[in-house]
Amino acid sequence: MPSGLRKRAVDQLKLRQGGKVLEVGCGTGRNFPFLRDAIGPEGRIYGIDLSEGMLRRARRLCQRRQWTNFMLIEADAADYASEEQFDGVLFSFSYNVMPHHRSVLRQAWKLLRPGGRLVIMDARVPPGLLGKLIRPFATWLMKQTSLGNPVIRPWQYHAALVDDFHMEDFRFSSYYVCCGTKPEHDPNNRDLLPPLGHTHK
């Protein structure tokens, strides 16, 4: 992984001290130190994950650091509902491993307040000749591990939702961070994602 990539993704959330952030697929808490620095002890960090084992390790991390402003939830992110609205939503190497990733993105979008930031950080098969050469291996690796589908293109759905969409590539375009802001004037919480039957080329 490129050095500093996790911090870069959290920086793109543009969180403030005392804010509220949701990490979807938080795993063992690898991003927690950066999120805690961003919102401070007065803020609230919600981490959701389907794996009890991952969350157990995340809780141990919070206990060791004596962090008391974390809420860790074992649930399917597509079904997670909250009365809270969040200042930022982060997907960190989690979007591509979700078989129903678009349903999860829809739900996360509903939980993001107008003016809040949506950030997705993940890996992908790079474009061009390099991508063609490694695609068979990447597909095989996907089937053998839980690394997810490297050919999913979440930035296409992401760009349709947010204002000021921006995407950065790293390590020969094998990693990316895409980000943007939920429109302030969205009274109907519009759903700009393509219909579930639609696929992008």
Secondary structure by P-SEA (a helix, b strand, c coil): cccaaaaaaaaaacccccbbbbbcccccccaaaaaaaaccccbbbbbbbccaaaaaaaaaaaaaaccccbbbbbcccccccccccccccccccccccccaaaaaaaaaaaaccccbbbbbbbccccccaaaaaaaaaaaaaaaacccccccccaaaaaaacccbbbbbbcccccccccccccccccccccccccccccccc
